[in-house]
C-alpha cells in the first residue's frame, strides 16, 4: 500500500483540537466526481465540500476537482463518457437540494461510468439547521454503496484534551465540527463511555479530589453522580440495554469488577480474586463481559458469563494483553505487547487467530467505530499523546494530533440514526 501524507483540517475553527493526517491510503482508491445537479448554490457548495472531506478522510476515495472536469453534466443523460474515462473516474455522484420550511432535503444518485447506468438513488430528509449532519448521511450512503460497510461520518467522537494543566472532556462530530465541552477541570478526567442510545455519557472525574463516576445528558447537560469513592474507581461501561454500568473499584480492598444499576444504584460484585481485575467491556448482546486480569501471572483477557458467573481465559499468546473490547460477536480487540512495543491487536474468538493492527509503539485506549471497521486509539509521538486510527478492512491509517496540547481517552459514539 502506498503512503499518502495528506493533511486535512477537520475543522475550520481556530479553536478546534483536531486535525487529520492520512498516513497510509488505500492501494486502490475509488475515484468520484461530485456534481450539484441544480444551479450551483452556496448551500450546494457547502454540501459538496462536506461530502468531499468526509470521503477523503477515509483514505479510500479520490475526488475529482471541478477544475479538472472536462465536462460538467447535470444528470446521467448528459454524461460524456469519454471525458470521464480519460480521467479514470469510476462514478459520478449527482445531488440536488430541496428547501422545505427551513429544512433541506438532499437527493442524490450514483452513476457508474463504465457500466453506463445509475446504481443508487436516495433522499436524505433534513432537519432544521442540519446541513452538516444531512451531508454526513449522504457520505455514509456513498461509502456503504461502494464498500458494503456502514459509513461513520455521521457519528460523534468523545475524547479528553489536555493543554497545560487544563483537562477538557469534549464531544464533537466525527469531522471535528460542533465541539461541545462537557467538563473543564484542573483535575484528571478518565474513562469516557457512550450510552448505547448516544444520549448520555459516563466518565470518571477527580474534580473533587477523589474518583467519582458521573453520567451526563448531552442535550440538557445535566450531570448525575452515580458513584463516589475514596478508593480507585475506573472504566465505567454501559450495558447494551442502558440499565447497568460496569466499573472497576478497590472498594473491597482489591481491584474487582462491579455492576451498578443506573436507577436504583444497587451494586453487585462480579469478580472475587486476589489478582487485579479491571477494564470491563460488554459483549454486543449484553450476556458477557470481558476484562483484564493478572490472575495467571501476567495481564490477560478473560470473559465472564453474567448468567453463570463462569470465567474463561481468552488470550494466551504473549505476556501482556489488556484493555479488551468486542468488535463483533466473534472478534475482540485489545492492547498486545509485541517485543518492546504496545500495539492494538484483534483476535477471532472461534479460532484464536491474533492479528496486529498497528505499527506504532505506545498504543492505549482503543475504541471501535459502530460499523466495527475503524479503530481509534491513543498513542505517543515525540513524547506527546495524540489519537491515531486504522481501518481494519482497507488498512488505511491516520493520525489525529491536536493543534494545541494532547489528546487521549477516545470513545466513538453509536450510530445516531
N, C-alpha and C positions, 0 to 999 in steps of 0.2 A: 504494500500500500504506500502511496506517495505521501510525503509530508506537505502540509499546506499551512503556512504561517499567515493566517488571515485574521486581522484584528477587527472585531466588530464591537462598537459601543452598544451595549444592550439598552442603555437609557440615554436620552438626550439631555437629561437634567444633570447639572453640575454636582448636585448633592447625591447622585446615585452611588451605591457602593460597588456595583458590579460592572465588569467588562468581560467580554468573552473572546478567547483566543482559541481557534481551531488548531490543534497541534497535529492531528492526523485526519485527513479527509478520506472519504470512501474511494476505493480503487476505481469504480465506475459510477460516476455521478449521473443523475437524470437531468437533462438539460431542458429547461422550460422557458417559454415566453409568457409574460403576464400582460394581458391587454384588457382595458376597460372598454366594453362594447359600446356603451353610450358615449355621448360627447364628453371628452376629458373634463374632470371637475376637481375641485380642491379636495373634496371628500374621497373621490376615486383615487387621487394621487396618494392620499394618506393611507388608504386601504392597500394600494399596491406596495407601498413601502413597508407596511407592517407584514404583509404576506411574504414579500421578498426576504426580509430579515429573518422571519420565522424559519423559512426553508433553508436559508444559508446557514443558520445556526446549527442545523442538523448535520452539516458536513456532507450531506448525501444528494444535494441539488446544486445545479449551476444555472443561474438565472441570466437570460439574455438582456442586456441593457437596451433601452429604447433606441439609443443612437446606433446600435449595431443591427437593428432590424432592417432588412432590405425592403420589406413592405409591411404595412400595418392593417390587417383585416379587422373588420368589426364583428365578424361572425364566421362560422365554419364555411359558409358558402363562398366567402371572399378570399379564402386561403390560397395563395400561390405556392404550391408545394415545392417547386424547385428553389424558391428563395429560402425556405426553412430547411430543406435538405442540405443546401450549401453550408448552412450554419450548424449542421448536425444536431438540430433540435428534435427532441423526442415528442414533445406535445406543447400545445398552447392552452393556457387557462384563460378563458373569457369570463368576465364578470360584469355585472351591472347592479346599480343600487336603486332602491325604491324607498323614498322618504314618505313614511306614513305616520302622521300625528306625532312627530318628534322622534320616532324610532326609524332606523334604517335597516331594511332587509337587503341581504346580499344574495343574488342569484349567480351561480357560477357553473361552468361546464368545462370539461377537459376534452380537447380534440387531439386524437392520435395522428401525428403527421404521416408516419409510414403506413398505418392501417387505413388512413383517409376516412376516419369516422369519429363521431363523438362517443366517448366511452363512459361519461358520467355527467349527470345533470342534477344539481341540488340547489336548495334555497336555505339560507340561514335567516331565521326570523329574529330581528333585533329587538333590543330593549332600549329605552331612553338612555342616552349618554353611554352607549355600549359599543361604539365603533371598534375599539381595540379588541374587546372580547369577541365580538362577532367575526372580526378578521382572523383572530386566532382559531376560531372554529373552522373557518374556510381552510386555513393552513393545515389543520389536523385532518380534514377531509381529504385534502390533496395527498398528504402523507400516507394515509391509510389506503387510498386508491392504488398507489404505486408499490407500497411495501406490505400491505395486508396487516399492518400493526397500527393500533390507535396512536395518533399523534399526541404530544403533550404540551403544545404551545399554549393551550387554554388553561393549563394548571397553574398552581402557585408554588413558590418556594418560601421556606422559613429558614432563618439562619441567625447566628449571633455575630455581630460586627463589634470588634474591639478597636478603639482608637485611643491611644494613651491609656488612661485608667477608666474610660467610659465604656460600658457594655450596653449594647442595644439589641433587643430581640426584634427582628424585622420580618415582615411578611411582604412579598412582592409578587407581581405576575412573573411567569417563567422568563419573560424577557427583561425583567428588572424594573419595569414601569409600575406605577401605583404603589410605591413603597408606603408601608404603614408600620410605624414603630409601636410595638405593643408594650414594651417596657424599656426604660432607660435607667441604668443603675451604675453605681460605682463598685458594686459587688458582682460576683460571677453569676452568670445565667447558663444553665446547662440542660441537656436532655430535652429539647423541644420535641413535641409529638403532636400529630394531627388526629383529631377525632375522625371516625370513618365517614361522617357526612360533611366534613370540611367546614363546619360552622363554628367549631371550638378547637382550642389547642390546650395542651398541658405542658408544663415545664417546671424545672426546679430553679428557685431563686434564693440567693443568700442575702437579700437586701436587708433583712433584719438580723444579720449575723448568725443565722442558723439555717439549715436546709429546710425549705418549705416547698411543697408541691401545690401549684396553682393551676386552675383551669381558667380560660378566658374566652369569652364570646367575641368573635371577630366583628360582628355587626354593631353590637352595643358597646363593646369594650369592657363589659362587666367582668370583674375577676372574682373568683371564689377560691378561698383557701381550703384545699382538700386534705392536706396532711402537713403537720408541723412536727419537727423532732429535733432534739438536741444531738441525735445520732445521725449517721450518714444516711441520706436518702437520695436516690438517683434513679434514672432510667424509667420514668413513667411511660406506659404504653397502653393505649385504648384497646379494649376488646372490639371485635368487629360489630357487635350489637350495641356498643357505646354504653353498656351497663356497668362495666368494670374498668379499672385501671390497674395494671400490674406494675410493680415497682420493686426496687432493691432497698433494703434497710438493715441497719445493725441494731434495731430497737431491742432485740432479744440477746444482744451480746455478740452476734456473729452475722456476717453478711448473708442474708437469705432472700428468697423471692416471696412476695406477698401479693394478695389481691385486695383492693378496696372497692366496695360498692359505691358508685358515684352518688347515689341518692341517700342511702342510709348511713354511709361512712363506716359500715361494718368491715373489719379487716380479717382476712383469712391467710394463714401462713401456708405456703405451698412446699417449701423445702426445709429440711432439718438435717444438717450435715456439718461436721466440724470444718469442712473446707469452705472456701469462698464461693458463693453462688451469686451471680449478678447478671445484669443486662438481659432481662426477659423480652421476648418478642412473640407475638401471636401468629398462629397459623391462619391461613385465609378463611377457613371455616370456623375458627374460634374453638376448636376442640383440643388443640395442643399449644404448648408454649416451649420455645427453645430458649436456652440460657447458657451462660458461660460458667464453668466450674473447674476448679483445680483439684477436685477430689481424686483424680487419677495421678496427681503429681505435677501436672502442667495444665495450663488453661486449654480447655477443650469445649466443644459444643455438645450439649445434651438436650434431649427432648422429653418433655413432661406431658403425660396424658391427664387432662383435667378431670376426666371421668374416673379413671382407675388410680390416678396419682403415681403410676409406674413411670420410671425414668430409664432412658437408654442413652448410651453414648453414640453420637452421630459422627464426629470427626475422629480419625485415627492416624492420618498422615501428618507428620510434623509435630514439633514440640510446643507450638503456640497457635491456637485457633480461638478467636474471640469475636464478640460483638456481632452475633449472627442475626439474620432476619430472613424471612421467607421471600423468595422471588415468585414462586408459584407453589402449587400443591406438592410438587415433586422436586423442587430445587430451592436451595438456600444460598445466601452469600454471607461472607464473614471476613475478618481480618486474619490473614495467614502469614506466618513468618517463613520466609524462604531465604536461608542463609542469614545475612545481617539485615535484610530488608523486610519491611512490613507492607504487604500488598493486599489488595482486595481479591478474593477468590470466590468461586462458586462451586457447589457440589450437587450432583444429581443424587437424590436420596434413594433411588432404585438400584443404581449400580455403583454408587460411592465414587464416581469419577470426579476428580478435582481439577479445576481449571483456573490458572492465574489470569486475572483480567487486567491488571495494571502493571506499569513498569516504573512507577515512581518508588520512593524509598521509605517514606514515613507516613503511610496512609492510616486514616482512622475515620470513625463515624460514617460508615457507608449507609446510603439510603437509596431505595429503588423507586423509580418513577411508576405511576399507576399502570402503565402499559407493560411493566415487567421487563423492559428492554433497555433502559438507560439508568446508569448508576451515577450518583453524585457522592463525593466523599471529601473529607478534609485531608490535606497533605501539607508538606512544608517545602518551601523553596527559598534558599538563601536565608534560612532561619525564620522566615515569616509564614504564618498559616494562611492558606488560600483554599479555595474549593476547586476541585477538578472532577472530570466525569468521563465515562466511556459508554459507548453504545455496544451492547452485547452482540447483536447480530452483525453489524457492519464494522465493528472495531474502531469507529470514529472516536477520536479522543479530543478533549477540550479542557481548557483551564478557565477559572473564574476568579482572577485576582481582584483584590479591592483597589479602588482608586486611592483610598486612604486607609491605613491601619491593616487589620487582619480579619479574616472570615473563618468561621468554624461552625460545628454542630448543624450541618444541613438537614433539612427534613422536607420531603416532597409531598404535596397535597394529594388526596384522592382526586378522581375526575370530578369536575364541578357541574357537569350537565349530562 
